[in-house]
Amino acid sequence: MRLARIQTPDGPVTGRYENGVVVADDGRYTVGRDGALTYPCTPSALYCVGRNYAETLDQMDYDRPEEPDFFIKPPTSLVGPEQPIRYPAWTEELTYAGELAAVVDERCHDVAPEDVPDVIRGYTVLNDVDALDQQGRTARKAFDTSGPLGPWIETDVTPYDLDIRTEINGEVRQDANTELMLFDPYEVVSYLSRRFTFRPGDVIAFGSPANPGTVDPGDEIEITYEGVGTLRNSVVEQASRE
């Protein structure tokens, strides 16, 4: 099942997504006519794991971590599918990273790996946008529109052996599989749950198979995870202040 949120003139509505329609308790909302899909959950935080693929370590000349290496994006970084990623005026090196992300279903803490499926609502797609030339992960990764998320939450999929593909303007830039992760998704969720109390809607992203290049204003990014969906966003110039 796909769970989605549609932004209507009266506010966001959550329901089951079926062929361009969000079926909610109070009726049916057609995407395009009644509103646009927005990010599919409202997390208190986005917990992101980096350096989780050997390909990324080789490309970026990173050491192999002994345990999951993580950082946090704030909810203010979120944008939904088809919404613009604003290219900040203060960076000259904006990159993308197509990541599988779990959405937490219930408040939980200190979850054993074998119990992780019981606390996860489903999976969605995150683009971990990164201003690579900035100092420190917060400056690089926590700015407005640095967290495109969507298009929905898929509840009927497990995070193993899923093909990954990222395209920039139709050119394939990432092509891999989740089996190449160094730390598997259930292990990551369990590890982070020993440090944080998760709340419903929180997002846990599992890293990207590579960070293969930069993007420019006008570029379209499409990130597809097999069995989950395709997240599509375009990069735009950030409006200058008059």
Secondary structure, 3 states (H helix, E strand, C coil): CEEEEEEECCEEEEEEEECCEEEECCEEEEECCCEEEECCCCCCCEEEEECCEHHHHHHHCCCCCCCCEEEEECHHHEECCCCCEEECCCCCCEECCEEEEEEECCCECCCCHHHHHHHEEEEEEEECCEECCCCCHHHHHCCCCCEEEEEEEECCCCCCCCEEEEEECCEEEEEEEHHHECCCHHHHHHHHHCCCCECCCCEEECCCCCCCCECCCCCEEEEEECCCEEEEEEEEECCCCC
